[in-house]
Amino acid sequence: MDTGLSLNRAELLRVAEAVAQEKGITSGEVMDAMEQAMQTAARRKYGQEHEIRAEIDRKTGEIRLWRVLEAVEQVEDYTKQIALEVAQARNPAAQLGDEIWEPLPPIDMGRIAAQSAKQVIVQKVREYERERQYNEFKDRIGEIIVGEVKRMEHGNVLVDLGRAEAIVRRDELIPRESFRNKDRIRAYLYDVRHELRGPQIFLSRTHPQFMAKLFEQEVPEIYDGIIEIKAVARDPGSRAKIAVISKDSSIDPVGACVGMRGSRVQAVVQELSGEKVDIIPWSADPATFVVNALAPAEVSKVVLDPDNRRIEVIVPDYMQHIAIGRRGQNVRLASQLTGWDIDIVSETEDSERRAREFRELTELFMNELNVEEVIAQLLATEGFTSVDELAYAEVEELAQIQGFDEEIAQALHDRAAAWVEERDEKLRQEAAELGIAEDLMGFERLDLQTIVALGRAGVRSLEDFADLAADELVEMLPQAGLTQEIAGDLIMDARIRLGWIEPAAAEPAAAELAEQPAG
């Protein structure tokens, strides 16, 4: 690139304009680069210790040089400072600390100085070009980009975008698809990063949002905002699920995405190298959404566990393999789509499990309450799962069970209360033997059974408890069914009680604790 450093003023402006057009940057940025080069060349002549500024008049092309000095009371460095009285002799308004610009004569560059200045300009223009590319493409993150395959490199595809180059890494390509030089390629722009060799533009054909954007291009109702894509889950190149909802009750979101004779969905499938797409109606009700997401499987019943975001789905025996899918694909995609962990259980397995649980509860009530089998069965049928539940139930509630009267209800309640009191007394004795501290015994968020279980595991004070990690607590109490979040919340509450942490900082700290593994 000819820098035009030895050109006349008019030619200098023309060169700047030509370079700007060639590199896709502004002529002002080229001028800035030239000024930087002038400053570098001037320092070579006048000395590197000087602070020198160069300025090119944007209209005339005239080049001016200055040495910048600071006005001070006592000069210590004559290359960077000027006495205040000297500065005021030149400019009466000068004050301490002001920058004084002292004009320098124009320089006649030698061959080495000109070559050095040219390198500065080339470097600066490259930096401006990279910044322009970065700013242009960072604002396009989330768009589908169309480019031309430039070359293949270690399984990655390098894509020519005209004024920039992008990369589709091997793991961002749909399995079994291949590209050759000059092929047209469409991909999703998901990241732009500053790196040493310039901005790196990353594209993907496996990203869930690539499929969402393809539907947006094919379905006008999505582009117009009438239909909204709520969630996407993909097994790239094999199968995908997309959940949609319509803001207009007269428009069927699934039908609109499928299109006349499947034309719209087929256009997406073709771009995704034959990836099968299930279009699912979204629902705010988790159970309904999960049932929809498991299509084409039929569902008999669902059991929600909101605290753990887990859902058990009971399906007819002949539907179990369809609900799970080959290699678990259907249930895995449904789980990704809905954000719920899904357990698929056949009706036979569910029936056998319920029968087993019924027998175990019946035996529990018979043994612990010393009652006949028929009474124990009635309690299990009514949904009681422990002696504690009976002890804390109202006598009136028990008396309403078919086959019970008030006398039987009172007797059951008394026996349950006596059993709980006897058990708790044994637990208190064991807690004393284990040496469990009063502060842990008085921590009302833990029941007595849990406190003794912790004591057996070596946690015998509130300080011991507060020092645990969330996953340690979950592992220590398998019967409690704690989640990481609940465990983190309990530990954080203990830390507040001990004054280790302020209440305002507890919520974010608990969330962080729940995510961190022990150790």
VOVO-716953 format. One record per residue (C-alpha): residue number from 1; residue in one letter; x, y, z. Coordinates in nm, 3 decimals. Example, Ala and Ser with C-alpha at 12.3 -4.5 7.8 and 13.67 -1.06 7.14 Angstrom:
2
1, a, 1.230, -0.450, 0.780 $
2, s, 1.367, -0.106, 0.714 $
end
This chain:
519
1, m, 0.000, 0.000, 0.000 $
2, d, 0.146, 0.338, -0.101 $
3, t, 0.107, 0.561, 0.204 $
4, g, 0.155, 0.887, 0.019 $
5, l, 0.394, 1.021, 0.288 $
6, s, 0.596, 1.204, 0.022 $
7, l, 0.290, 1.312, -0.176 $
8, n, 0.156, 1.664, -0.200 $
9, r, -0.145, 1.766, 0.005 $
10, a, -0.415, 1.687, -0.253 $
11, e, -0.264, 1.348, -0.333 $
12, l, -0.250, 1.268, 0.040 $
13, l, -0.625, 1.315, 0.070 $
14, r, -0.689, 1.102, -0.242 $
15, v, -0.471, 0.819, -0.109 $
16, a, -0.653, 0.826, 0.226 $
17, e, -0.990, 0.801, 0.049 $
18, a, -0.871, 0.513, -0.172 $
19, v, -0.731, 0.314, 0.122 $
20, a, -1.053, 0.372, 0.318 $
21, q, -1.269, 0.236, 0.034 $
22, e, -1.039, -0.063, -0.018 $
23, k, -1.039, -0.163, 0.350 $
24, g, -1.399, -0.074, 0.429 $
25, i, -1.312, 0.186, 0.694 $
26, t, -1.352, 0.566, 0.706 $
27, s, -1.104, 0.809, 0.553 $
28, g, -1.085, 0.972, 0.898 $
29, e, -0.950, 0.645, 1.041 $
30, v, -0.688, 0.631, 0.762 $
31, m, -0.593, 0.992, 0.845 $
32, d, -0.561, 0.895, 1.214 $
33, a, -0.321, 0.617, 1.109 $
34, m, -0.120, 0.860, 0.898 $
35, e, -0.098, 1.105, 1.189 $
36, q, 0.027, 0.822, 1.410 $
37, a, 0.294, 0.747, 1.146 $
38, m, 0.397, 1.117, 1.132 $
39, q, 0.435, 1.122, 1.512 $
40, t, 0.653, 0.810, 1.500 $
41, a, 0.875, 0.960, 1.227 $
42, a, 0.901, 1.295, 1.411 $
43, r, 1.014, 1.122, 1.732 $
44, r, 1.288, 0.948, 1.534 $
45, k, 1.416, 1.292, 1.425 $
46, y, 1.361, 1.499, 1.741 $
47, g, 1.407, 1.223, 2.000 $
48, q, 1.183, 0.949, 2.147 $
49, e, 1.166, 1.134, 2.479 $
50, h, 0.949, 1.410, 2.329 $
51, e, 0.569, 1.409, 2.332 $
52, i, 0.488, 1.496, 1.970 $
53, r, 0.150, 1.541, 1.803 $
54, a, 0.085, 1.541, 1.430 $
55, e, -0.229, 1.670, 1.262 $
56, i, -0.343, 1.643, 0.900 $
57, d, -0.602, 1.900, 0.797 $
58, r, -0.896, 1.692, 0.671 $
59, k, -0.985, 1.955, 0.407 $
60, t, -0.649, 2.075, 0.277 $
61, g, -0.416, 1.785, 0.356 $
62, e, -0.170, 2.022, 0.530 $
63, i, 0.054, 1.849, 0.786 $
64, r, 0.142, 2.026, 1.112 $
65, l, 0.366, 1.907, 1.400 $
66, w, 0.378, 2.016, 1.766 $
67, r, 0.578, 1.931, 2.072 $
68, v, 0.352, 1.904, 2.379 $
69, l, 0.485, 2.053, 2.705 $
70, e, 0.328, 2.086, 3.052 $
71, a, 0.336, 2.427, 3.223 $
72, v, 0.509, 2.392, 3.564 $
73, e, 0.663, 2.617, 3.833 $
74, q, 1.002, 2.445, 3.826 $
75, v, 1.122, 2.264, 3.514 $
76, e, 1.273, 1.921, 3.586 $
77, d, 1.240, 1.761, 3.240 $
78, y, 1.299, 2.003, 2.951 $
79, t, 1.165, 1.749, 2.698 $
80, k, 0.817, 1.742, 2.857 $
81, q, 0.788, 2.058, 3.069 $
82, i, 0.796, 2.437, 3.024 $
83, a, 0.826, 2.709, 3.288 $
84, l, 0.495, 2.882, 3.358 $
85, e, 0.637, 3.233, 3.298 $
86, v, 0.772, 3.124, 2.957 $
87, a, 0.433, 2.971, 2.870 $
88, q, 0.252, 3.287, 2.981 $
89, a, 0.487, 3.502, 2.768 $
90, r, 0.354, 3.311, 2.468 $
91, n, -0.002, 3.285, 2.594 $
92, p, -0.107, 3.505, 2.891 $
93, a, -0.403, 3.269, 2.966 $
94, a, -0.169, 2.972, 3.037 $
95, q, -0.200, 2.817, 3.386 $
96, l, -0.019, 2.548, 3.582 $
97, g, -0.077, 2.203, 3.439 $
98, d, -0.191, 2.330, 3.098 $
99, e, -0.067, 2.158, 2.783 $
100, i, 0.140, 2.398, 2.572 $
101, w, 0.166, 2.303, 2.206 $
102, e, 0.494, 2.428, 2.057 $
103, p, 0.502, 2.423, 1.672 $
104, l, 0.776, 2.216, 1.507 $
105, p, 0.911, 2.259, 1.152 $
106, p, 0.787, 1.995, 0.902 $
107, i, 1.018, 1.700, 0.860 $
108, d, 1.173, 1.564, 0.544 $
109, m, 1.156, 1.188, 0.589 $
110, g, 1.448, 0.974, 0.490 $
111, r, 1.402, 0.625, 0.344 $
112, i, 1.416, 0.446, 0.682 $
113, a, 1.178, 0.693, 0.849 $
114, a, 0.933, 0.665, 0.559 $
115, q, 0.945, 0.283, 0.573 $
116, s, 0.882, 0.289, 0.949 $
117, a, 0.592, 0.530, 0.902 $
118, k, 0.446, 0.305, 0.633 $
119, q, 0.454, 0.007, 0.875 $
120, v, 0.272, 0.212, 1.138 $
121, i, 0.002, 0.306, 0.887 $
122, v, -0.040, -0.055, 0.769 $
123, q, -0.067, -0.173, 1.131 $
124, k, -0.315, 0.098, 1.230 $
125, v, -0.531, 0.043, 0.921 $
126, r, -0.538, -0.330, 1.000 $
127, e, -0.647, -0.254, 1.359 $
128, y, -0.925, -0.024, 1.235 $
129, e, -1.033, -0.288, 0.983 $
130, r, -1.049, -0.554, 1.255 $
131, e, -1.246, -0.325, 1.485 $
132, r, -1.488, -0.250, 1.201 $
133, q, -1.537, -0.624, 1.141 $
134, y, -1.588, -0.689, 1.513 $
135, n, -1.844, -0.410, 1.553 $
136, e, -2.029, -0.511, 1.237 $
137, f, -2.066, -0.877, 1.328 $
138, k, -2.111, -0.854, 1.708 $
139, d, -2.436, -0.668, 1.636 $
140, r, -2.546, -0.959, 1.415 $
141, i, -2.515, -1.229, 1.681 $
142, g, -2.837, -1.431, 1.670 $
143, e, -2.879, -1.399, 1.291 $
144, i, -2.847, -1.653, 1.012 $
145, i, -2.543, -1.570, 0.800 $
146, v, -2.495, -1.680, 0.440 $
147, g, -2.143, -1.723, 0.304 $
148, e, -1.924, -1.919, 0.066 $
149, v, -1.703, -2.209, 0.173 $
150, k, -1.344, -2.089, 0.144 $
151, r, -1.167, -2.408, 0.249 $
152, m, -1.178, -2.704, 0.489 $
153, e, -0.923, -2.711, 0.769 $
154, h, -0.894, -3.007, 1.013 $
155, g, -1.267, -3.078, 0.970 $
156, n, -1.361, -2.712, 1.030 $
157, v, -1.521, -2.504, 0.756 $
158, l, -1.379, -2.158, 0.687 $
159, v, -1.647, -1.932, 0.540 $
160, d, -1.595, -1.621, 0.327 $
161, l, -1.845, -1.352, 0.431 $
162, g, -1.720, -1.092, 0.184 $
163, r, -1.534, -0.847, 0.406 $
164, a, -1.462, -1.104, 0.679 $
165, e, -1.397, -1.471, 0.739 $
166, a, -1.591, -1.698, 0.977 $
167, i, -1.546, -2.052, 1.103 $
168, v, -1.787, -2.342, 1.152 $
169, r, -1.607, -2.581, 1.383 $
170, r, -1.637, -2.954, 1.328 $
171, d, -1.866, -3.004, 1.630 $
172, e, -2.094, -2.724, 1.502 $
173, l, -2.156, -2.909, 1.174 $
174, i, -2.450, -3.148, 1.133 $
175, p, -2.316, -3.507, 1.141 $
176, r, -2.246, -3.665, 0.800 $
177, e, -2.287, -3.341, 0.603 $
178, s, -1.994, -3.228, 0.390 $
179, f, -1.901, -2.910, 0.204 $
180, r, -1.667, -2.829, -0.081 $
181, n, -1.494, -2.509, -0.183 $
182, k, -1.730, -2.247, -0.330 $
183, d, -2.039, -2.417, -0.176 $
184, r, -2.300, -2.177, -0.038 $
185, i, -2.352, -2.227, 0.337 $
186, r, -2.610, -2.098, 0.584 $
187, a, -2.533, -2.097, 0.956 $
188, y, -2.621, -1.929, 1.285 $
189, l, -2.387, -1.657, 1.416 $
190, y, -2.353, -1.732, 1.788 $
191, d, -2.032, -1.557, 1.895 $
192, v, -1.775, -1.293, 1.792 $
193, r, -1.454, -1.267, 1.994 $
194, h, -1.150, -1.040, 1.997 $
195, e, -0.841, -1.257, 1.946 $
196, l, -0.475, -1.181, 1.869 $
197, r, -0.513, -1.245, 1.498 $
198, g, -0.826, -1.032, 1.481 $
199, p, -1.197, -1.084, 1.541 $
200, q, -1.306, -1.450, 1.526 $
201, i, -1.660, -1.506, 1.397 $
202, f, -1.815, -1.835, 1.505 $
203, l, -2.101, -1.998, 1.314 $
204, s, -2.308, -2.307, 1.394 $
205, r, -2.545, -2.540, 1.212 $
206, t, -2.620, -2.748, 1.523 $
207, h, -2.730, -2.463, 1.754 $
208, p, -3.100, -2.494, 1.857 $
209, q, -3.158, -2.132, 1.753 $
210, f, -3.042, -2.210, 1.397 $
211, m, -3.357, -2.417, 1.355 $
212, a, -3.569, -2.149, 1.526 $
213, k, -3.436, -1.884, 1.285 $
214, l, -3.500, -2.110, 0.986 $
215, f, -3.865, -2.141, 1.093 $
216, e, -3.877, -1.763, 1.133 $
217, q, -3.766, -1.729, 0.770 $
218, e, -4.018, -1.987, 0.644 $
219, v, -4.320, -1.895, 0.859 $
220, p, -4.440, -1.533, 0.818 $
221, e, -4.655, -1.560, 1.132 $
222, i, -4.338, -1.618, 1.341 $
223, y, -4.159, -1.326, 1.177 $
224, d, -4.463, -1.104, 1.243 $
225, g, -4.477, -1.211, 1.609 $
226, i, -4.821, -1.379, 1.586 $
227, i, -4.665, -1.717, 1.660 $
228, e, -4.388, -1.744, 1.919 $
229, i, -4.124, -2.015, 1.945 $
230, k, -4.104, -2.095, 2.318 $
231, a, -3.842, -2.372, 2.321 $
232, v, -3.623, -2.579, 2.090 $
233, a, -3.440, -2.909, 2.147 $
234, r, -3.221, -3.078, 1.886 $
235, d, -3.031, -3.398, 1.824 $
236, p, -2.855, -3.251, 1.516 $
237, g, -2.903, -3.445, 1.196 $
238, s, -3.147, -3.689, 1.357 $
239, r, -3.448, -3.541, 1.537 $
240, a, -3.568, -3.214, 1.688 $
241, k, -3.864, -3.076, 1.882 $
242, i, -3.989, -2.717, 1.871 $
243, a, -4.261, -2.574, 2.099 $
244, v, -4.482, -2.297, 1.958 $
245, i, -4.777, -2.087, 2.075 $
246, s, -5.011, -1.853, 1.890 $
247, k, -5.111, -1.512, 2.022 $
248, d, -5.413, -1.524, 1.791 $
249, s, -5.663, -1.794, 1.890 $
250, s, -5.784, -1.821, 1.531 $
251, i, -5.439, -1.935, 1.408 $
252, d, -5.321, -2.291, 1.471 $
253, p, -4.948, -2.256, 1.555 $
254, v, -4.862, -2.616, 1.464 $
255, g, -5.051, -2.600, 1.133 $
256, a, -4.889, -2.270, 1.041 $
257, c, -4.541, -2.413, 1.100 $
258, v, -4.618, -2.729, 0.903 $
259, g, -4.751, -2.530, 0.607 $
260, m, -4.960, -2.641, 0.310 $
261, r, -4.883, -3.010, 0.248 $
262, g, -4.587, -2.972, 0.486 $
263, s, -4.408, -2.722, 0.261 $
264, r, -4.276, -2.498, 0.540 $
265, v, -4.144, -2.769, 0.769 $
266, q, -3.997, -2.956, 0.472 $
267, a, -3.795, -2.649, 0.373 $
268, v, -3.643, -2.649, 0.724 $
269, v, -3.586, -3.027, 0.719 $
270, q, -3.408, -2.998, 0.385 $
271, e, -3.172, -2.728, 0.516 $
272, l, -3.101, -2.947, 0.823 $
273, s, -2.996, -3.247, 0.610 $
274, g, -3.313, -3.446, 0.674 $
275, e, -3.344, -3.385, 1.050 $
276, k, -3.699, -3.486, 1.152 $
277, v, -3.887, -3.209, 1.333 $
278, d, -4.173, -3.255, 1.583 $
279, i, -4.377, -2.935, 1.622 $
280, i, -4.530, -2.921, 1.972 $
281, p, -4.804, -2.690, 2.105 $
282, w, -4.657, -2.510, 2.408 $
283, s, -4.854, -2.495, 2.735 $
284, a, -4.799, -2.299, 3.056 $
285, d, -4.914, -2.610, 3.247 $
286, p, -4.602, -2.829, 3.293 $
287, a, -4.797, -3.157, 3.287 $
288, t, -4.975, -3.069, 2.960 $
289, f, -4.651, -2.944, 2.805 $
290, v, -4.463, -3.264, 2.896 $
291, v, -4.746, -3.481, 2.758 $
292, n, -4.739, -3.281, 2.432 $
293, a, -4.360, -3.303, 2.414 $
294, l, -4.362, -3.684, 2.442 $
295, a, -4.574, -3.718, 2.127 $
296, p, -4.635, -3.948, 1.949 $
297, a, -4.651, -4.150, 2.274 $
298, e, -4.985, -4.167, 2.461 $
299, v, -4.977, -4.087, 2.835 $
300, s, -5.203, -4.237, 3.104 $
301, k, -5.104, -4.026, 3.404 $
302, v, -4.841, -3.779, 3.526 $
303, v, -4.707, -3.714, 3.877 $
304, l, -4.535, -3.377, 3.932 $
305, d, -4.252, -3.303, 4.176 $
306, p, -4.222, -2.921, 4.135 $
307, d, -3.947, -2.878, 4.397 $
308, n, -3.708, -3.098, 4.197 $
309, r, -3.859, -3.008, 3.856 $
310, r, -3.916, -3.378, 3.804 $
311, i, -4.217, -3.545, 3.646 $
312, e, -4.315, -3.911, 3.638 $
313, v, -4.506, -4.014, 3.329 $
314, i, -4.708, -4.336, 3.330 $
315, v, -4.769, -4.479, 2.983 $
316, p, -4.941, -4.796, 2.854 $
317, d, -4.696, -5.088, 2.835 $
318, y, -4.706, -5.098, 2.453 $
319, m, -4.624, -4.724, 2.442 $
320, q, -4.318, -4.735, 2.670 $
321, h, -4.064, -4.789, 2.391 $
322, i, -4.223, -4.508, 2.185 $
323, a, -4.218, -4.266, 2.481 $
324, i, -3.853, -4.342, 2.550 $
325, g, -3.752, -4.355, 2.183 $
326, r, -3.453, -4.520, 2.023 $
327, r, -3.152, -4.483, 2.254 $
328, g, -3.372, -4.264, 2.478 $
329, q, -3.393, -3.991, 2.214 $
330, n, -3.763, -3.902, 2.251 $
331, v, -3.762, -3.861, 2.628 $
332, r, -3.424, -3.683, 2.620 $
333, l, -3.547, -3.424, 2.368 $
334, a, -3.876, -3.382, 2.557 $
335, s, -3.677, -3.318, 2.876 $
336, q, -3.456, -3.058, 2.704 $
337, l, -3.762, -2.891, 2.551 $
338, t, -3.963, -2.865, 2.874 $
339, g, -3.680, -2.817, 3.125 $
340, w, -3.818, -3.101, 3.342 $
341, d, -3.651, -3.433, 3.428 $
342, i, -3.885, -3.700, 3.293 $
343, d, -3.917, -4.057, 3.424 $
344, i, -4.109, -4.296, 3.197 $
345, v, -4.292, -4.574, 3.385 $
346, s, -4.514, -4.840, 3.229 $
347, e, -4.862, -4.905, 3.372 $
348, t, -4.751, -5.253, 3.483 $
349, e, -4.445, -5.116, 3.665 $
350, d, -4.661, -4.845, 3.825 $
351, s, -4.921, -5.099, 3.936 $
352, e, -4.657, -5.331, 4.083 $
353, r, -4.485, -5.044, 4.263 $
354, r, -4.812, -4.913, 4.409 $
355, a, -4.902, -5.264, 4.526 $
356, r, -4.559, -5.301, 4.689 $
357, e, -4.586, -4.959, 4.860 $
358, f, -4.938, -5.048, 4.978 $
359, r, -4.812, -5.372, 5.135 $
360, e, -4.519, -5.194, 5.301 $
361, l, -4.744, -4.922, 5.448 $
362, t, -4.997, -5.180, 5.566 $
363, e, -4.721, -5.374, 5.745 $
364, l, -4.583, -5.049, 5.893 $
365, f, -4.917, -4.950, 6.048 $
366, m, -4.986, -5.305, 6.169 $
367, n, -4.645, -5.332, 6.338 $
368, e, -4.610, -4.982, 6.482 $
369, l, -4.974, -4.924, 6.587 $
370, n, -5.066, -5.285, 6.666 $
371, v, -5.384, -5.272, 6.456 $
372, e, -5.563, -5.528, 6.240 $
373, e, -5.476, -5.559, 5.869 $
374, v, -5.808, -5.410, 5.750 $
375, i, -5.755, -5.089, 5.953 $
376, a, -5.393, -5.061, 5.831 $
377, q, -5.515, -5.104, 5.472 $
378, l, -5.777, -4.831, 5.516 $
379, l, -5.509, -4.591, 5.643 $
380, a, -5.281, -4.672, 5.345 $
381, t, -5.574, -4.631, 5.104 $
382, e, -5.650, -4.286, 5.249 $
383, g, -5.296, -4.173, 5.161 $
384, f, -5.126, -4.178, 5.502 $
385, t, -4.758, -4.261, 5.447 $
386, s, -4.617, -4.246, 5.802 $
387, v, -4.711, -4.276, 6.169 $
388, d, -4.610, -3.907, 6.209 $
389, e, -4.887, -3.803, 5.967 $
390, l, -5.142, -3.990, 6.179 $
391, a, -5.012, -3.832, 6.501 $
392, y, -5.051, -3.480, 6.360 $
393, a, -5.386, -3.543, 6.187 $
394, e, -5.709, -3.415, 6.343 $
395, v, -5.926, -3.679, 6.512 $
396, e, -6.227, -3.542, 6.315 $
397, e, -6.039, -3.606, 5.990 $
398, l, -5.967, -3.968, 6.089 $
399, a, -6.329, -4.023, 6.199 $
400, q, -6.450, -3.936, 5.847 $
401, i, -6.269, -4.237, 5.695 $
402, q, -6.525, -4.492, 5.583 $
403, g, -6.546, -4.773, 5.840 $
404, f, -6.406, -4.559, 6.125 $
405, d, -6.598, -4.392, 6.406 $
406, e, -6.481, -4.133, 6.657 $
407, e, -6.374, -4.397, 6.908 $
408, i, -6.148, -4.578, 6.657 $
409, a, -6.013, -4.244, 6.532 $
410, q, -5.924, -4.132, 6.886 $
411, a, -5.756, -4.465, 6.964 $
412, l, -5.548, -4.451, 6.643 $
413, h, -5.449, -4.090, 6.710 $
414, d, -5.345, -4.171, 7.069 $
415, r, -5.140, -4.475, 6.962 $
416, a, -4.967, -4.275, 6.687 $
417, a, -4.890, -3.988, 6.927 $
418, a, -4.752, -4.231, 7.187 $
419, w, -4.535, -4.402, 6.922 $
420, v, -4.394, -4.067, 6.802 $
421, e, -4.324, -3.953, 7.161 $
422, e, -4.145, -4.282, 7.240 $
423, r, -3.939, -4.261, 6.920 $
424, d, -3.848, -3.896, 6.984 $
425, e, -3.742, -3.976, 7.340 $
426, k, -3.504, -4.244, 7.207 $
427, l, -3.374, -3.994, 6.952 $
428, r, -3.315, -3.730, 7.225 $
429, q, -3.122, -3.987, 7.430 $
430, e, -2.910, -4.078, 7.125 $
431, a, -2.849, -3.708, 7.053 $
432, a, -2.720, -3.663, 7.409 $
433, e, -2.493, -3.970, 7.373 $
434, l, -2.359, -3.834, 7.041 $
435, g, -2.287, -3.497, 7.205 $
436, i, -2.499, -3.294, 6.964 $
437, a, -2.477, -2.925, 7.062 $
438, e, -2.779, -2.721, 7.173 $
439, d, -2.749, -2.477, 6.883 $
440, l, -2.801, -2.761, 6.632 $
441, m, -3.079, -2.916, 6.843 $
442, g, -3.253, -2.576, 6.842 $
443, f, -3.224, -2.524, 6.464 $
444, e, -3.598, -2.543, 6.390 $
445, r, -3.555, -2.596, 6.016 $
446, l, -3.433, -2.952, 6.088 $
447, d, -3.645, -3.218, 6.256 $
448, l, -3.514, -3.442, 6.532 $
449, q, -3.462, -3.746, 6.306 $
450, t, -3.254, -3.538, 6.063 $
451, i, -3.045, -3.387, 6.345 $
452, v, -2.963, -3.733, 6.486 $
453, a, -2.882, -3.861, 6.133 $
454, l, -2.639, -3.569, 6.098 $
455, g, -2.492, -3.649, 6.441 $
456, r, -2.426, -4.007, 6.331 $
457, a, -2.240, -3.864, 6.031 $
458, g, -2.020, -3.648, 6.255 $
459, v, -2.209, -3.317, 6.223 $
460, r, -2.275, -3.225, 6.585 $
461, s, -2.298, -2.847, 6.604 $
462, l, -2.450, -2.563, 6.403 $
463, e, -2.094, -2.464, 6.309 $
464, d, -2.030, -2.815, 6.168 $
465, f, -2.354, -2.787, 5.972 $
466, a, -2.277, -2.437, 5.838 $
467, d, -1.937, -2.561, 5.718 $
468, l, -2.091, -2.823, 5.485 $
469, a, -2.122, -2.794, 5.106 $
470, a, -2.468, -2.841, 4.953 $
471, d, -2.385, -3.170, 4.779 $
472, e, -2.231, -3.307, 5.104 $
473, l, -2.560, -3.243, 5.286 $
474, v, -2.766, -3.405, 5.007 $
475, e, -2.539, -3.712, 5.016 $
476, m, -2.551, -3.729, 5.397 $
477, l, -2.934, -3.737, 5.407 $
478, p, -3.048, -3.963, 5.119 $
479, q, -3.389, -4.028, 5.281 $
480, a, -3.469, -3.657, 5.314 $
481, g, -3.501, -3.603, 4.937 $
482, l, -3.316, -3.269, 4.951 $
483, t, -3.232, -3.079, 4.634 $
484, q, -2.905, -2.884, 4.596 $
485, e, -3.107, -2.561, 4.619 $
486, i, -3.284, -2.654, 4.943 $
487, a, -2.959, -2.783, 5.096 $
488, g, -2.782, -2.457, 5.002 $
489, d, -3.066, -2.255, 5.156 $
490, l, -3.048, -2.452, 5.486 $
491, i, -2.670, -2.412, 5.512 $
492, m, -2.693, -2.040, 5.434 $
493, d, -2.959, -1.998, 5.707 $
494, a, -2.720, -2.160, 5.956 $
495, r, -2.440, -1.923, 5.848 $
496, i, -2.672, -1.625, 5.906 $
497, r, -2.756, -1.756, 6.256 $
498, l, -2.382, -1.778, 6.332 $
499, g, -2.319, -1.427, 6.195 $
500, w, -2.092, -1.554, 5.916 $
501, i, -2.293, -1.377, 5.647 $
502, e, -2.534, -1.083, 5.622 $
503, p, -2.899, -1.171, 5.539 $
504, a, -2.893, -0.947, 5.227 $
505, a, -2.610, -1.154, 5.077 $
506, a, -2.770, -1.489, 5.161 $
507, e, -2.984, -1.548, 4.850 $
508, p, -2.712, -1.508, 4.584 $
509, a, -2.464, -1.689, 4.809 $
510, a, -2.707, -1.983, 4.852 $
511, a, -2.753, -2.008, 4.475 $
512, e, -2.375, -2.012, 4.428 $
513, l, -2.334, -2.270, 4.705 $
514, a, -2.593, -2.499, 4.542 $
515, e, -2.394, -2.495, 4.216 $
516, q, -2.051, -2.561, 4.368 $
517, p, -1.928, -2.916, 4.434 $
518, a, -1.777, -3.001, 4.772 $
519, g, -1.405, -2.956, 4.831 $
end
